[in-house]
Amino acid sequence: MKHSFLKNTKKVAVAALILATSSATTVTANNIAVSNSSIVAQNTVGDFTHVKFNVSWENSWRTSTLESNWDAAYVFVKYRIPPMNTWYHATLNYVDGTAANDGNTNPTGGTINTTSDGKGAFLYRSANGIGNISFTNARLRWNYGVDGLSDQDSVEICVFAIEMVYVPQGAFYLGDGCTGAPVGIQGNFESGTSGNPFYLSSEASLTLGGGGVGSLGNNNTAGMVTPSWEDFNDVLTKTLPAAFPKGYDAFYCMKYEVTQGMYADFLNKLNLTQATTRYMGGYSANYQSITGTHPNFNATSPDRPLMNCNYADLYSYLDWSGLRPMTEMEYEKASRGSRGVGFLPTPDEYAWGDVSIRNTAYTVTNSGLPNETVNVSNSIGNAADIYTNNARPYRVGAFAASKVNPTRVEAGASYYGIMELSGNQYEYTIAVGRPEGRPFLRTAHGNGSLDGTGRYNVTSWPSGPYGTGVRGGSYANYDYSLRTSSREYAHYYNTDETRYGYIGGRGVRTAQ
């Protein structure tokens, strides 16, 4: 398998400096780091300047065979005018996404692709390669005039980097043809009422339910915990709009789940009112490690995935970052991959592509530390579930880092090299079977800011709990909940926004 080299860990890094000084602070986060940040080449006529920085991470790749994809650093910039403690999202220049036209400077061996809304940029290898990567002297053009700053403002910036994986455009299967043994169907997608996987070959609108030719069925809601919350079945039909992101078009997906360290950094860049709303409390029996007070929150186990999380916490983090939630269809694409018509999924498969899964406890080394590892099993899928550890999730990337050159199965990796899509934490996804979820747009990314209370406010995102579900299972679930096609909790209502220790998530962004 192509991604046998995966041994990655976390995903966010921060660097800070003061405009008009030569100082810069480097903060390293597990295996991606931003360093040597500075503001250079100010243009007072055009009201723009450049943010210069280095970024490095381990076990990067780009390949033009099989998966034909790459990993990338999603980079975005926050700024404030001292001594004020209000942080804003910097607007980067965009013309056509290329560094040459956008005024960015590609580092040697790297390509910069600015997002069309200017909220961030993707930095990745410009040629095929595998191994640790270090990009130096990358430069992003910042249109500070658009952000309302004057030429004389003294500004402090923070440069954030998140590891992401490119999921290329392509057709794929929804559902896996599960027949119900050994634990039953759980609302799995199917083609009509055939029980066979549905081959999704475009982003065109879809008929949900009804059993007709070309419709996307759900096994008549069999096995779902709350079947009455799904509004289509073998008789009732609904329409999934063309603008809803179904996974056919290319997108970037976070390589790992949002971590406690990432969330602590997020809290520290909010104002006090916003941070108070979004803070879920400190250390708990299931290892949430974020403690402290604003603006000095700290995660003592920063590389563990976010816990005690509700949907509003995750969506607010994604809005603030310029990302968006993942749909449940994109979840299956990110897990299963695009292998062409006729290459049917394995019934009951996990994100690593087969039905093998460890069912005994792991021995943990360096528990809670950035180099936490576990004793993985040869040729057996590895994940955190109730059999392997029902107390907490493992730090992100632990399975891939626990063995030299692990296979996809040993690393618990998806087809594209995305980690922990099965197990560790349930992940919030946008549901297709609710009217609150179906208006969701593939172009509706976060704008980098929240409302005054600290809540996400992107048009077309579900404004409340309806339209949101969870996929992928968690450390507290039995192994059958970890299956890629399981829609057991495709709808997960908690109208009082209760936080649960076993739910976290990750973000995506539509590629352009």
N, C-alpha and C positions, 0 to 999 in steps of 0.2 A: 504494500500500500504506500502511496506517495508520501504521506505525512508521518512515516515512521520516525522522522527526526524530531518530532515535536517534544519539547521539554519546557514549555513556557510556564509562566507563573502569573503575574499580575498585569496591570494595565494602565495605571495613571501616574503621571509624573508632573511636578510643579517646579517652575523656576520664577524668580522674582527679581526686579531691579527698580531703581529710581531713574527717571529721565534726567539727563544732563549730569549723570555721574557715571563712573566707569565700573562700579561694583555690580556684582551679580551673585545670586544665591542659587545653589543647586540642591534640589531635593530629589533623592532617588526613591523610586517605588518598585521594589522587588526586581523586575527585570526590564522595565522601560524607564529611561531617565532623560530629562531635559536639563541642559546645562549651558553655561556661558551665554545667557540671554542679554541682549542689549537692544537699545533703540538707536537706529542709525539712519543716515541719509534723509533727514527731514526736508521736505519740500514745502515751504511756507506759501508758495503761490498756489499749488494744487491741494494744500491742506492734507498731505499724507506723509507718512514716514514708513520705516521698515522695522519689523521685529526680527531680529537675528538670533539664532539659537542653534544648539546641537541637540540631537536626539539619538538614542541608541536603545536597542533591545536584543534579546537573545533569540536564537532559533527562528530567524525570519526565513521566508521563502518566496519565490516566484517560480511558477512552472507553466509551460505551455502544453503539457501533456496531461492526459487523464482529467483531473479536476480543472486544469487550466485556470488557476487563480493565484492570488497572492495575499499576504497579510500587509497591513498598513498601520501607520500611526494617524489617528484622527486628532488634529491639533486645533485648539481654539484658545482664544486670549481673553482674559478678564482684566479690567483696569479700574483704578480709583484715583481720586485726587486727594492726597493726604492733606489734613489729618482726617478727612471724612472716611467713614468705614463702609460706605456704600460702593459695591462693586458692580460694574456694568460689563456688557458683552461687547467686545471690539468688532467692528465691521471690516472685514477683509475685502480687498478689491477682487472683482470678478469681471472678466470679459468673455472668455470661452472656456475657462477652467484650466488652461495651460499656463505655466509659469511665464512663458515668453510674452504673452499678451496681458496677463494679469499684473505684471510688474513684480512678480515673485522671482526669487533666484533659486534654481534647483541646486541641491548639493551634489557633489560628485557621486554618480551611481544611483541617484534618486530622482523621482518625479513628484512634483507638487500639483495637485488638482484641487483648486478652490471650489467650494460649493457655490451654487448659483445665487444663494441668498447672502453670501458673505459671512456666514456664521462660523465657518471652520474650513479646514483644508485636509486632504488626505496626502500623506507622504509615504511612498513605497518604492521598491526596487524598480529601476528602469530596464533591467534585463533579468533573465532567469538566474537563479542562484539559491543556495541553501546555507544557513548558518547565521551566526551573530552578525548584526549590522550596526554600523555607526555612521550617521550622517552629520557632517559638520558644515557650519556656515550656511544653513538654510535661512532664507529670508522671505517673510510674508509682508506684502504691502498692506498697511493699515490706513484706511481712510478716516482719520480721526476727525476731520471736518464734518463728515456725515454724522458722527456721534456727538456733535455739538461742542467739541473741544476747541480752544483757541491755540494759536501757535506758542503762546507763552506758558501754558499750563504745565505744571510739574506733575508727572503721572507715575504711579506705581502699577506694574503689570504682573500678572501671573499667566504663565503659559502652561496649558494642560495638554497631555497626550494620552490617548486611550488606544490600546491595541484592538484592531478590528480585522475582519477577514472579508475578502471580496467573494460574494456569491454570484457567479455569472448568470446571465440570462439563459433560460433554457426550460424545456418542458420537463415535467416530473410527475410522479405518482402521489396521489393523496389516498391514504388508507393502504393496507397491506394484504388484504384478502384473508384476514383472520377468520377462522371458521367457528370460533367460540371455545375451543379447547386450548389450554386446560382451565382458564379462569374466566372466559366469556368475552363477548364483544362489549365495548364501552363507547357506543355512539360513533364508532369508526366511520370515516368517510368511505363511500363506495360509489361505483358507477351505477346510477339508477337504483334498482333493487337487486342487482345481480350478486352482490357480495364481493365482487372483484374490485381491485383498485381503480380509481378514476384517473385517467391520464389528462393532466392539465397542460394545454399547449398554447395558451395565450392569456392576456389580461382582459379579454372580452367579458361582458356581463355573463352571469351564469344563472340558470334556474336551480334553485335549491329545493329538493324534495319533489314529490309527486310521482316518481318512478319512471318518467318519460326518458326517451333516448337522449343522451347528452346531459341529463340532469345529474347534479351532485347529491347523492343520498347520504343518510346517516344511520343506516341499519335500523330505521324506525325508532331512533333514540334508545335502543336496547342497551341496558347496562349503565346508562348515565345516572348520576346521583340525583339530579333534579331534571328529569325528562320534560316536565311541564314548562321549564324555562326555555327550552328550545322551541322556536316557533315554526319549524318545518318538520315534516316527516314523510312517510310514504304516500300520504294523501294530500297534506297541506303543502303548498308551494310558496316560495318567496323568491325575490330577485336580488342577486348580489351584483351591485353596480360595477361597471367597468373600471371606475376610479378606485375601487377598493383594492389594496395591494395583495395580490394572490400568490406572489412568489415567483411568477414566471419572469418578470423583469429583474434585472440585476439590482442587488442591494448589498450594502455593507452590514455586517453583523458583529457585535462585540465578541471578541474571542473568548471572553470569560464573563461570568456574572458580575454585576456591580458589587464591589467589595466594601467592607466596612471603612477602609482607609479612604476610598473614593468618596464615600458618603460623608465622612468627617470633613474632608476638604470642601465639599459642597456646603455643609452647614456653616462653615467658617466664612464663606463668601456671601451669605445672606445677611439681612439686617436682623436685629434681635427678635422682632415680632415674627418674621418668616421662619427663623431658625427654631423658635419655640414651638411653632406649629409642626415642623417637620422632624423634630427630635423625638425619637422613640424610647428614650431612656437608656440607662447605662447597662453595666454588666448584669447578665442574667444567667440562670442555670443552663441555658442552651447557648452560651458563649457569644452573646452580643457584647462587644468590647468597647463601644463608643462611650466615652465619659468626658466630663469637663463642662465648661460653660462657654458661652459665646464671647469672643470669637476664637476660643482656644479649645475646641473639641479635639479629642485625640482618640485614635483607635489603637489599643494595645495589641490587637491581633489584626493588623490592617489588611492582611491577605486572605482572610476568610470572607466568604460571601455575605452580603447584607442579610440581616435577619430581623425579625419583629417588624415586618414591613407591610404596609397596606398599599393598595394600588395607587393612591394619591401620592405617597412618598416616592414610589418609583417613577411615576409619570412626571412629577415635579422635577426630579433629578434629570430626566431626559429632556424636558423642556428647557431647563437651565443650560444644558450641554449643547443644544442644537440638534438633538437626535429625536427619535420617535419610538413609540412602542412597536413591538413585533406582532403581526397577526398570527393566528393559529395555522394558517396555510403556509406562511413564511417559515414558521417553526418546523413544519414537516420538510420543506425544501432544504432548509439549513442543515437538518439532520440527515436526510436521505440522499440528497444530491440529485443531479440530472444525468441519467445514464441512457436515455433513449427508450423509445417504445419497444416493448417486448422484454426489457430487462426488469422483470417484476421484483418488487420488494420481497423480502423474506417475511412470511407471516409472523406476527408477534415480535418483530425485530426491535432492538434498542437503537440508540443513536449511532452506535458503532457498526451497525449493519448486520448483526446476527443475533441469535437468541441465547448465546452463552452469557452468564452473569455470575459473579462470585456470590456465594451465600454464607460465608463465614467472616468473622470479624478480622479486621486488619490490625497489624502491629504498627503503631505510629511512632515515628522518630521526629524529634524536634517539634513536639506538639505546640501549635500556636505561633510558631516562628515563620519567617519568610521562606525557610528551607524545609518546612514540614514535608515529610514523605511517608509513604505507607508501603507495606510489602505486597506488591502487586503479583498477580498470578499469570503465568505464561498461558497465552491462548484463551484466556477467560476475560470476558468483559468486566471492566472495573468501574464501580460507581458507589456512591454513598447511599445506602438504603437501610431499612430497618434491620436487615440481617448483618450488615457489615459494620454499622455503628448507628444506633438510634438516639444518640445524645446530641449530635451536632453535625454540620457539614464539615468537610475538609477544606483546607485552603485551596483557592482556585489553582488549577494546573497541577495539583499534587500527584495525580495518577501518571501523567505524562513525564513528570520529573523524577519519578521513583525508579526508573529503569533506563539504562543507556539504550538509545535507539529503540524505543518501544514501537510495537505495531499499533495500528489504529485501534484494534480491540483492546490491547493491553493499556493503552492510554485513555480509553473511553472517549475517543474523539469522533466527531461527525465526519461525513464524507469530505467536507471542505476543511477540516482541521479545527473546528470550533469545539470548545471543551465544555464538558458537564451539561450537555443538553438533556441527558438522562441522569437523574439523581442530583444529589447535593441539595439544591433548592428547587421547589416549584417555581415556575416562571410565569409572570403575568403576560397574557396575550389578549389581543382584540378578537372577540368571538364573532363568527359569521351568523349565528342563529338568533340574533336579537336585533330589533330595529335601532337600538342605541349604538350598536357596533358597526352596522353596515354603511353608514355615511362616512366612515373613516377614509381619508384620502392618502394616497401614497406620497403626495407632495407636502403633506401637513407636518413639517418638522418643527421642533421647538425653536423659539425666537431668542433664547438666551436669557429671558427674564420671566419672573413670576408675578402674580398679583400681590397686593399689599399684605395678604395673610400668609403668603408662601405657598400658594396653590398654582398648579399648571393652568394655563388659560388658552390653549390652542384650539381654534375652531375646527370642528369635525372629530376631535377626540371625545370619547364618552365623558360627559360632564359629571357622572356619578358612577356607582358600581355596576350598573346594568350595561351589558356589552363587553364586560371583562371576564376572563376566565383564567385558568392556570393549566399549564402543560408540563410534562416531563418528569413528574414525581419528585420526591425529596428524600432526605436522610431518614425521615420518619415514616416513609411509606413502604408497603410491600413491593416486591420487584415488578409485579404486573402493572403498577401505576407508572413505571418508568418507560413503558413501551412508547415508541414514537407515535403510533396511531391512536393511543388511548385518549379519548375525549371524556373521560370519567367526570372531570370537573371543568368542562369547556365553559361553564358558567359558574362563577364563584362570587356570590353576592355576600357582601358584608356591609349593609346599609349604614351601620354605625361606624364604619371605617376602622373596625378592630384590626389590630396588628397581630400577625401570626409568625411564630419563630421559624416555620418551615417554608416561608414564601420569600422570594427575592425576585431577580429578573435581570434582564439586559436590554440594551437598546439597539436599534438598527437605523440605517439611513438609506434612502433610495439613491442608487448610483445615477450619474448623469453623463 
